[in-house]
Amino acid sequence: MQRQTLAILLLLSLFSGLSFASPVLLSTPSSGSVLNGQIELLEDVGGQLSIADMADPAVQGRFQPAAGRTSVGQSSNPWWIKLSLQRASGAPAQWWLEVGAVTLLDLQIFLPDAQGGWQTRQVGERVGFAEGRDHDYRRAVFSLPPLS
């Protein structure tokens, strides 16, 4: 039986102008929140899309609410997962994002950088444990850029 490749890409748009859905408003009590209900999914049939394509309104229009779906199963196509975050007034500027899956073949997270571009991070079986994490933990945990 041939193992299917599951590649999940996470687009995190923090004040980037790429988000068409309402952002998740982070406040102090948001710590530990499950965000599955706020994500949007896009199946990238044939793996043709890049982070640059995400600026195209036509591509943004193809995202669909996950509607509580927490897995895309095993797929030969990459999936883009969009999550938009915004900090509420008075909330901490520094946040962490934990990806709840324990085993992943390939997950890439795109974080906005200070120059208006993207920083790519990768986690999963294709990279070493320490390389794909900002914290030594069984699940992937990423330090998000400070929210202003």
C-alpha positions in Angstrom: 0.0 0.0 0.0 1.5 3.3 -1.0 1.6 6.0 1.6 -0.2 9.2 0.6 1.5 12.5 1.2 -0.4 14.9 3.4 1.0 18.4 3.1 -0.7 21.1 5.1 0.2 24.7 4.8 -0.9 27.2 7.4 -1.3 30.8 6.4 -1.4 33.1 9.3 -2.4 36.6 8.3 -1.8 39.1 11.1 -2.8 42.6 9.9 -1.6 41.6 6.5 -4.6 42.6 4.4 -5.0 39.1 3.1 -7.9 38.1 5.3 -11.4 38.4 4.0 -13.0 36.6 7.0 -13.4 38.2 10.4 -10.2 37.8 12.4 -10.1 36.0 15.8 -9.9 38.8 18.4 -7.3 37.7 20.9 -7.8 38.9 24.5 -6.2 37.8 27.7 -8.8 35.0 28.3 -8.1 33.7 24.7 -5.1 31.7 26.0 -5.7 28.0 25.4 -8.5 28.6 23.0 -9.3 26.0 20.3 -9.4 27.8 16.9 -10.8 25.0 14.7 -14.1 26.9 14.3 -12.4 29.9 12.9 -10.1 28.3 10.2 -10.8 28.3 6.5 -9.6 25.6 4.1 -8.5 25.5 0.5 -7.5 22.3 -1.3 -4.6 23.0 -3.6 -5.3 20.4 -6.3 -2.0 19.6 -7.9 0.0 21.7 -5.5 0.1 24.7 -7.8 -0.3 27.6 -5.3 2.4 29.6 -3.5 2.3 32.1 -0.7 2.5 34.8 -3.3 -0.8 33.5 -4.8 -2.6 34.2 -1.5 -2.6 37.9 -2.3 -5.0 37.2 -5.2 -8.6 37.9 -4.3 -9.7 35.1 -6.6 -7.6 32.6 -4.6 -8.9 34.1 -1.3 -12.4 33.6 -2.6 -11.8 29.8 -2.9 -11.3 29.4 0.8 -14.2 27.7 2.6 -15.0 27.7 6.3 -13.9 24.5 7.9 -17.2 24.3 9.8 -15.6 22.5 12.7 -13.7 20.1 10.5 -10.4 19.3 12.3 -8.7 17.1 9.7 -8.4 16.8 5.9 -7.5 13.1 6.2 -4.8 11.7 4.0 -4.7 13.6 0.7 -2.3 13.7 -2.2 -3.0 17.5 -2.5 -1.7 20.2 -0.2 -4.2 22.1 1.9 -4.0 25.7 2.9 -5.4 26.6 6.3 -6.1 30.2 6.9 -6.3 31.7 10.3 -6.6 35.5 10.9 -5.7 36.9 14.3 -6.0 40.4 15.8 -5.1 41.5 19.3 -7.7 43.2 21.4 -6.7 46.4 23.2 -4.9 45.5 26.4 -4.2 41.9 25.4 -0.6 40.6 25.5 1.4 41.3 22.3 3.1 37.9 22.3 1.2 34.7 21.5 2.0 31.1 20.8 0.2 28.8 18.3 0.0 25.1 19.1 -0.9 22.7 16.2 -2.9 19.9 17.9 -1.8 17.1 15.6 0.8 14.9 17.1 2.1 13.4 13.8 2.4 15.3 10.6 4.2 14.5 7.4 4.7 18.2 6.4 3.3 21.4 7.7 4.5 24.8 6.7 3.5 27.9 8.5 3.8 31.3 6.9 4.2 34.2 9.4 4.3 37.8 8.3 7.6 39.5 8.7 8.4 43.1 9.5 9.2 43.9 5.8 5.7 42.9 4.5 6.9 39.5 3.4 6.6 36.0 4.9 8.8 33.9 7.1 8.3 30.2 6.4 8.6 27.6 9.2 8.3 23.8 8.6 7.5 21.0 11.0 6.7 17.4 10.5 8.5 14.2 9.6 10.5 15.9 6.9 12.5 18.0 9.4 14.2 17.3 12.7 12.2 17.7 15.9 14.0 20.8 17.2 14.1 22.4 13.8 10.4 22.6 13.5 9.5 23.9 17.0 10.0 27.0 18.9 9.4 25.1 22.2 10.5 21.6 23.1 7.0 19.9 23.2 5.4 16.9 21.6 3.2 19.1 19.4 4.4 21.8 17.1 4.4 25.2 18.9 5.2 28.4 17.2 6.0 31.8 18.6 3.9 34.3 16.7 5.3 37.7 15.7 4.2 40.3 18.3 0.8 41.7 17.6 0.6 45.5 17.7 
